[in-house]
Amino acid sequence: MKDRYSYEIYSSQRIFQVLLAFFSCPLSDESAKNQILDILTNAAQVTKAAYELIRDHGILGWILSILQQRYLEDKSLSKIITLVHSLWITNLSNKEKEEDCRLDPRSKKFLPLSMVNEFWNLLTIILRHIRKSLELSKICLLFKTIKSVLKHRTSILRSYQENKNIVLTEKALSCTEALILLYKWSFVTKNDHLRAEVQDVAQKHNVKEILIKENFQKKADANNTTEDTTEETVHIDCLNECEENLRSILTKWEPCISPCHPYNSPGELSDIHRQLDHACACLIVKWELKSFGGCQTCPNDLLIFLEWLQKKILTHHINELLQDSFVKLSFLQLYHKVNGLTEADGRNTMVLQIFTSVMIQLLEAQNSLDMKIHNTVMKFCLQDETEENNLNRDGYLTLLSLYIHVMWFAAKHHDIFLNYITLLMEAAEKIPKKKKDKTPGDFFTVCKELSSVLNKC
């Protein structure tokens, strides 16, 4: 099928009704089913065909019935993933590009929310069938589709919320859906520790979808003993792309009570839901930090993660995060990594500034600081922007970074930081003038100014 004219010929002869009906016929073997899926995938690349297959033929419901009625071989499941991806991308057309443009929300065009929800429900069912033996490139395609659907769905929900005449409290990604994504990812990456963590949360909070999927997954893996013969380099590239998509997907999750849901009140949440919210937030943040720490950090992806933390997580779950020693350590390690990247490439300064504000918020939440000294350091390093302060902006940021590193695990001992400043001042006096002049942001001058301010306290 090359174009809409070919599709119209097929449609006029009722070819698609015949194909959809024959697929479930006892006379249809695996080879015939796969050929039907190939024909539908080709048709899904034609704009008119992709829309009418959903509207007139109910192809999304047809796919859902296939997934629910029978066990699918890897080849058939791969073809279904490709078909769903083609249907989504073709119907989405240029609307995703419009989302990235700074246009008036009223002028943006979206797909019907009912259609987007139908795609999302179908994708969550496909997730149930993911197993180790499935080709990694198809898993990557599935995650890419999920990312695109959630991005569009989030934009639609945001546009509804901006319209004061419409009350909509629906979330883009629920706790259960986020846990299922992490659970399936643990099988793809053979991460037993992550799987155990998700299972632990599911058992404590009675998340039946995860508990049921545990038995289903064991059966699926038992029926598939195919060895992975994929080249190692291709495998790693696909795995990295999948992980990048999953990081983006999980930042669409938000607490049941958040600034983005003004129509909910804390009284509407039961203790059970609140505890599940806390556990889910900690697990997602923990996985995100570990993921960013183990890969080549993309500034844009990290910026999205930090903004998500500030707007949706720290307001409600900061105490739970700080109770986990691994999370505390991971925050500091990732912050140190971003500091190193910023020194090597000045383009990451904005990411470091936002990350620094997050770290300060976490540091203050530990409730063990000498607030007099802390407020003095903050007031000094976060001065209002003036021509003189802009010249030493990097120096202020470096000093603030040093303060966070020293105080992160020793918040009660400000003497350590004060002694460190003193040692820096003594070392600065021994540095030749030529080398001192090359110091970025005139760091030693900033240290000297702070030392004199602290001595007056």
Secondary structure, DSSP 8 states (H G I E B T S, - for coil): --SHHHHHHHHHTTHHHHHHHHHTSTT--HHHHHHHHHHHHHHHTSHHHHHHHHHTT-HHHHHHHHHHHS---HHHHHHHHHHHHHHHHHHHTTHHHHHHS---GGG-----HHHHHHHHHHHHHHHHT--TTS-HHHHHHHHHHHHHHHHHHHHHHHHHHHSTT------SB-HHHHHHHHHHHHHHTT-HHHHHHHHHHHHHTT-HHHHHHHHHHHHHHHT--------HHHHHHHHHHHHHHHHHHHTTB--SSSTT-TT--GGGS-HHHHHHHHHHHHHHHHHHHHHHHTS---HHHHHHHHHHIIIIIHHHHHHHHHT-HHHHHHHHHHHHHHHHHHHH-GGGHHHHHHHHHHHHHHHHTT--S-HHHHHHHHHHHT----HHHHHTHHHHHHHHHHHHHHHSS-TT-HHHHHHHHHHHHHHHHHS-HHHHHTSGGGHHHHHHHHHHHHHT-
